[in-house]
Amino acid sequence: MFAKKVRKFLATSITLFVTVFTFNLAPLAANAAISLPAGSFQPCSASLTNYCIESVSVTKSGQKPIVLLWTPAGSAGTAAGISTGVVAGKSILPGRWTAVGAFDSNNYDGIYIDAKAANSFVPWVYVDAQPTLSTGRSVHLAARDASPNYAVNLDSETSIDIKLHIGDIKTGVTFGVGADATLDIGTASGYSTAEISGYPVSVPLAKSTKDCVGDSGVAVALVTEFQSVIVPSNDPFGFSVDGLSGKLYVGSNGICNFSTPVWNPDTKAFRYSASGPKFAPDGTTVNKGFYHAVISYADALALWGLKNPADAASALVVSISTSAGGSVAATKSVSARNGLIIIDVSGFNFPDPLLDITLNPNYNMSSSSVSNPMVTGAPKPTPTPTPKPTLSVAKKTTITCIKGVVTKKITSVSPVCPAGFKKK
């Protein structure tokens, strides 16, 4: 029986409001506490190889990735391609990641990656990509000219890739704000790595937690953002399920009460929750939400015993539920590719949807296709030898034929005496 301990924290950083529900499904004594450094991660260097940012790149639609370079405040760098709709906001940024040609079509000149502890209570790594604007020797947040308290929109057509060194953290789950996001984890000499890639998405921001519930909540702004929270599995305040690879990712644009997924070992069901103000800033338009879940083949095997990932669409049931003021009208998609099961649900109404992923009770595991050998731990298919055809061989006989004093023996399947000869 899994030991379940629930902890609730309110993690507030920039615009991300995260209510954390932590289910420790492994014995707590087996996990040592992780201690993150104070302050934000700095770019990696020869003298700083742990808890740092190794690289940042952006990829515009249809183009090759552009590797960004760290440019400290006070250093020369590329300028924004568009100067309208933007003003210099807060000037607490130590620098930016930028490159020539990377922001020619944007009203910001770089990206500052703010990676740090989500709050003072849990060792979760919060990663926020912020648009920058440089003036003189200072780097500022690129803010809206009409609403300086809010950042300008990140380009939703340009993907962002961030690679971090995360010490001795073993990832349990990563959740965040981003479309088509993926997570890649690895290890190096003395540290773990996490690489997060995806597209920024429009997020309805709440002025207070009251706007996150009920039928009257109105967003104070819609901001296109890219954020993630990395939750370790090897810490008492982490998230773990036996057998998971650590590559589990879930994303949404509902950041009120957005949480880690909750796993029910009895029903073998995952539940994701998120919420947002029901209405856009105009007070009339209803905000639409989405969920994006990425589950590796190995994790699908560990969670549901799914041996053939190609069966994911029929083997898994994805359901969305909301309160009376919400809507269950949504588009659902389940696909398997490149070692991952991708689950997308979009078009439902806020404020408070819940997403459940369960094993289809009508799915016959025993009659599924042959196990995929790419899945770690999956039994490899045993080839069945093709039986050789049995040939029916006709029996030959011999007859004796005579013509006067001449005698001949004829042997064949159906022997016949030659012309002029008679069978003896």
C-alpha positions in Angstrom: 0.0 0.0 0.0 1.4 3.4 -0.9 2.0 5.8 1.9 0.2 9.0 1.0 1.1 12.4 2.5 -0.4 15.5 1.1 1.3 18.9 1.4 -0.1 22.2 0.1 2.0 25.2 -0.7 1.3 28.4 -2.6 4.2 29.0 -4.9 4.1 32.5 -6.3 6.7 33.7 -8.6 6.2 36.3 -11.3 2.9 35.3 -12.7 2.8 31.6 -11.9 0.3 30.6 -9.1 0.9 27.0 -8.2 -1.0 25.1 -5.6 1.2 22.1 -4.9 -0.3 18.7 -4.1 2.6 16.3 -3.3 2.0 12.5 -3.1 5.0 10.7 -1.8 4.4 7.2 -3.0 7.8 5.8 -1.8 9.0 5.5 1.8 10.1 9.0 2.9 13.2 7.6 4.8 14.7 6.5 1.5 14.9 10.1 0.2 17.5 12.6 1.3 16.6 16.3 1.3 17.7 18.3 -1.7 19.1 21.8 -1.0 18.9 24.3 -3.9 21.2 27.3 -4.0 19.9 30.7 -3.0 18.9 33.0 -5.8 18.5 32.3 -9.5 20.7 29.9 -11.5 23.6 31.6 -13.4 25.0 30.6 -16.8 27.3 27.5 -16.5 31.0 28.2 -16.7 34.4 26.6 -15.9 33.9 27.6 -12.3 30.2 26.9 -12.1 29.1 23.5 -13.4 26.2 22.7 -11.1 22.7 24.3 -10.6 23.3 26.5 -13.7 22.0 27.1 -17.2 24.0 25.3 -19.9 22.3 26.6 -23.0 19.3 28.4 -24.5 18.1 28.3 -28.1 15.1 29.4 -30.1 13.7 27.9 -33.3 11.5 30.0 -35.5 8.8 28.2 -37.6 10.4 26.5 -40.5 14.0 27.5 -39.6 17.0 26.0 -37.9 17.6 26.5 -34.2 19.5 29.7 -33.2 21.8 29.2 -30.2 21.6 32.2 -27.9 24.6 33.6 -26.1 24.7 34.9 -22.5 25.1 38.7 -22.6 25.6 40.3 -19.2 24.0 43.7 -18.4 26.2 46.5 -19.7 27.4 44.5 -22.7 26.5 45.2 -26.3 24.0 43.0 -28.0 21.3 42.7 -30.6 18.3 45.0 -30.5 14.7 44.2 -30.8 13.3 44.3 -34.4 10.1 46.1 -33.3 9.9 49.0 -30.9 6.1 49.5 -30.7 4.0 48.3 -27.8 6.9 47.9 -25.4 8.6 49.9 -22.6 11.4 49.1 -20.2 10.0 47.5 -17.0 11.8 46.4 -13.9 15.6 46.6 -14.2 16.7 43.8 -11.9 17.8 41.5 -14.7 21.5 40.6 -14.7 21.6 40.0 -18.4 19.9 38.2 -21.3 20.3 35.3 -23.7 20.4 36.7 -27.2 21.9 36.4 -30.7 22.0 38.3 -34.0 18.8 37.6 -36.0 17.0 35.8 -33.2 14.6 38.7 -32.4 14.3 40.6 -35.6 10.5 40.2 -35.7 9.9 40.7 -31.9 9.4 43.7 -29.6 12.0 42.2 -27.2 15.7 41.8 -27.6 16.4 38.6 -25.6 15.2 36.2 -23.0 16.1 36.0 -19.4 15.8 32.5 -17.9 14.9 32.8 -14.2 15.5 29.3 -12.8 15.4 29.0 -9.0 13.6 27.3 -6.1 9.8 27.5 -6.6 9.6 28.8 -3.0 11.3 28.5 0.3 9.5 25.3 1.4 10.2 22.8 -1.5 13.3 22.0 -3.6 11.4 22.3 -6.8 13.0 24.1 -9.7 10.9 26.9 -11.2 11.9 28.0 -14.7 10.5 31.1 -16.3 11.4 32.6 -19.7 11.1 36.4 -19.6 11.4 38.8 -22.5 14.0 41.5 -22.1 14.6 45.1 -23.3 18.0 46.7 -23.0 18.5 50.4 -22.5 21.9 51.9 -22.0 23.9 49.6 -19.7 20.8 48.0 -18.1 18.6 45.0 -19.0 14.9 45.4 -18.2 11.8 43.3 -18.4 10.2 44.0 -21.8 6.9 45.4 -20.5 3.6 46.5 -22.2 3.4 50.2 -22.8 -0.3 50.1 -21.8 0.3 47.9 -18.8 3.9 48.1 -17.5 3.3 45.6 -14.8 2.9 42.8 -17.4 5.5 41.4 -19.8 4.9 41.6 -23.6 4.0 38.4 -25.2 6.6 35.8 -26.1 6.4 34.7 -29.7 4.1 31.7 -29.8 5.5 30.6 -33.2 9.0 30.3 -31.9 10.0 27.3 -29.7 12.3 27.8 -26.7 14.8 25.1 -25.6 16.4 25.4 -22.1 19.1 23.0 -20.7 19.8 23.1 -17.0 22.3 21.4 -14.7 20.1 20.4 -11.7 22.6 18.8 -9.2 21.6 15.5 -7.8 17.9 15.9 -8.6 16.2 12.8 -10.0 13.1 14.1 -11.8 9.8 12.7 -10.8 7.5 14.9 -12.9 7.7 18.2 -14.7 4.6 20.4 -15.2 4.4 23.9 -16.8 3.0 26.4 -19.2 3.9 25.5 -22.8 2.5 23.9 -26.0 4.0 20.8 -27.5 6.5 20.7 -24.7 8.9 17.8 -24.1 11.4 16.9 -21.4 14.8 15.2 -21.8 16.8 14.1 -18.8 20.3 12.9 -18.5 23.4 12.7 -16.3 26.9 14.0 -16.5 29.9 14.1 -14.3 28.6 15.1 -10.9 25.2 16.4 -11.9 21.9 15.7 -13.6 20.6 17.5 -16.6 17.1 18.5 -17.7 16.2 20.0 -21.1 12.8 21.5 -21.6 11.5 22.5 -25.1 8.2 23.9 -26.2 6.2 26.9 -27.4 4.9 29.8 -25.3 1.1 29.9 -24.9 -1.4 32.5 -23.9 -2.3 32.4 -20.2 -5.2 34.2 -18.5 -3.8 35.8 -15.4 -5.8 36.2 -12.2 -5.7 39.3 -10.1 -6.5 37.2 -7.0 -7.3 33.6 -6.2 -11.0 34.5 -6.1 -10.9 34.9 -9.9 -9.8 31.3 -10.3 -13.1 29.8 -9.2 -16.7 30.3 -9.9 -18.6 31.8 -12.9 -17.6 35.5 -12.4 -13.8 35.4 -12.5 -12.2 37.9 -15.0 -8.6 37.7 -16.1 -6.6 40.9 -15.5 -4.4 40.2 -18.6 -3.6 37.6 -21.2 0.1 37.0 -21.4 1.9 34.5 -23.7 4.4 32.7 -21.4 6.7 29.7 -21.1 7.3 28.3 -17.7 8.0 24.9 -16.0 8.4 23.4 -12.6 10.8 20.4 -12.1 9.7 18.2 -9.2 12.3 15.7 -7.9 11.5 12.1 -7.0 14.4 11.8 -4.5 13.2 14.2 -1.9 10.6 13.9 0.9 8.6 16.7 -0.8 8.9 15.2 -4.2 6.7 13.1 -6.5 7.4 9.5 -7.4 5.8 6.3 -8.6 7.7 3.1 -8.6 9.2 2.4 -12.1 8.8 5.8 -13.7 11.6 7.1 -15.9 11.3 10.8 -14.7 10.3 12.0 -18.2 6.6 12.5 -17.3 5.5 16.0 -18.4 2.1 17.8 -18.3 1.4 21.3 -19.5 -1.6 23.6 -19.5 -2.5 27.3 -19.7 -4.5 27.2 -16.5 -2.0 28.2 -13.9 -4.4 28.8 -11.0 -4.1 25.7 -8.7 -2.1 23.9 -11.4 -0.5 20.9 -9.7 1.5 17.8 -10.0 -0.5 14.9 -11.4 -2.1 12.7 -8.7 -1.7 8.9 -9.2 -4.3 6.5 -7.8 -2.6 3.1 -7.6 -5.9 1.3 -7.0 -7.7 2.6 -10.1 -4.5 3.2 -12.1 -5.7 6.6 -12.9 -3.8 9.9 -13.3 -5.6 13.2 -12.5 -4.4 16.6 -13.5 -6.0 19.8 -12.3 -5.7 23.4 -13.3 -7.9 26.4 -13.4 -8.1 30.0 -14.6 -10.5 32.9 -14.7 -13.6 32.1 -16.7 -13.6 35.3 -18.6 -11.0 37.2 -20.6 -10.2 40.9 -19.6 -13.2 42.1 -21.6 -15.5 40.3 -19.2 -17.4 38.6 -22.0 -15.1 36.2 -23.9 -14.8 32.8 -22.2 -11.2 31.6 -21.7 -10.4 28.3 -23.4 -8.0 25.8 -21.9 -5.8 22.9 -23.0 -3.8 20.0 -21.5 -0.7 18.5 -22.9 0.7 15.3 -21.4 3.8 13.4 -22.5 4.3 9.8 -21.2 7.3 7.7 -22.3 6.7 4.2 -23.5 8.6 2.9 -20.4 6.2 4.9 -18.1 3.1 3.5 -19.9 4.4 0.0 -19.3 5.1 0.8 -15.6 1.8 2.5 -15.0 -0.7 0.5 -17.0 1.2 -2.5 -18.2 0.8 -1.2 -21.8 3.2 -3.3 -23.8 2.3 -2.0 -27.2 2.4 1.8 -27.4 0.6 1.7 -30.8 -2.5 0.7 -28.8 -2.5 3.9 -26.7 -5.5 5.5 -28.5 -7.7 2.5 -27.7 -6.1 1.4 -24.4 -6.2 4.8 -22.6 -9.4 6.7 -21.8 -9.0 10.5 -21.5 -11.9 12.3 -19.9 -12.4 15.9 -19.0 -14.8 17.2 -16.3 -15.6 20.7 -15.1 -18.0 22.4 -12.7 -21.5 23.4 -13.7 -20.2 26.7 -15.1 -17.6 25.0 -17.3 -17.8 23.0 -20.5 -16.8 19.5 -21.4 -16.7 20.3 -25.2 -13.1 19.5 -26.1 -10.9 18.0 -28.8 -9.0 15.0 -27.6 -6.0 13.4 -29.3 -3.8 10.4 -28.3 -0.8 9.4 -30.4 2.4 7.4 -30.0 5.6 8.5 -31.7 9.4 8.8 -31.1 9.2 6.7 -27.9 6.5 8.9 -26.4 2.7 8.8 -25.9 1.3 12.3 -26.6 -2.1 13.3 -25.1 -3.7 16.6 -26.1 -7.0 17.9 -24.9 -8.0 21.4 -25.9 -11.0 23.7 -26.3 -12.7 23.3 -22.9 -13.9 26.2 -20.8 -12.4 27.5 -17.6 -12.6 27.9 -14.6 -11.8 24.5 -13.0 -11.4 21.5 -15.3 -10.0 18.1 -14.2 -8.3 15.7 -16.6 -8.3 11.9 -16.0 -6.2 9.3 -17.8 -7.2 5.7 -17.1 -6.8 2.3 -18.7 -9.8 1.4 -20.9 -11.6 -1.5 -19.0 -12.6 -2.9 -22.4 -9.0 -3.1 -23.6 -7.8 -6.7 -23.8 -4.2 -6.6 -22.8 -3.6 -10.3 -23.8 -4.8 -9.7 -27.3 -2.8 -6.6 -28.0 -0.1 -6.5 -30.6 3.4 -7.8 -30.1 5.3 -5.9 -27.4 7.4 -3.0 -28.5 11.1 -3.8 -27.9 11.8 -0.1 -27.4 10.1 -0.3 -24.0 12.5 -1.0 -21.3 11.5 -4.2 -19.5 9.1 -5.3 -22.1 9.5 -8.9 -23.1 10.9 -9.3 -26.6 8.7 -11.1 -29.1 9.6 -14.8 -29.7 9.7 -15.5 -33.4 7.4 -18.4 -34.5 9.2 -20.7 -37.0 7.4 -21.0 -40.3 6.5 -24.6 -41.0 8.0 -26.2 -44.1 5.5 -27.4 -46.6 5.0 -31.1 -46.9 5.4 -32.3 -50.4 3.4 -35.3 -51.7 5.8 -37.4 -53.8 4.1 -39.8 -56.3 5.4 -43.4 -56.3 7.1 -44.8 -59.4 6.5 -48.2 -60.8 8.3 -50.5 -63.4 6.8 -52.5 -66.2 8.3 -54.9 -68.7 7.6 -54.5 -72.4 8.4 -56.9 -75.2 8.6 -56.8 -79.0 9.7 -60.1 -80.5 12.9 -61.0 -78.8 13.5 -57.4 -77.5 12.6 -56.7 -73.9 12.5 -53.2 -72.2 11.8 -52.2 -68.6 10.0 -48.8 -68.3 10.0 -47.0 -64.9 7.9 -43.9 -64.2 4.9 -42.7 -62.3 2.5 -44.0 -65.0 4.7 -46.3 -67.2 3.5 -47.0 -70.8 5.1 -49.3 -73.3 6.6 -47.7 -76.4 4.9 -48.0 -79.7 5.1 -51.6 -81.1 5.8 -53.0 -77.6 3.4 -55.0 -75.5 3.3 -55.2 -71.7 4.5 -58.5 -70.5 
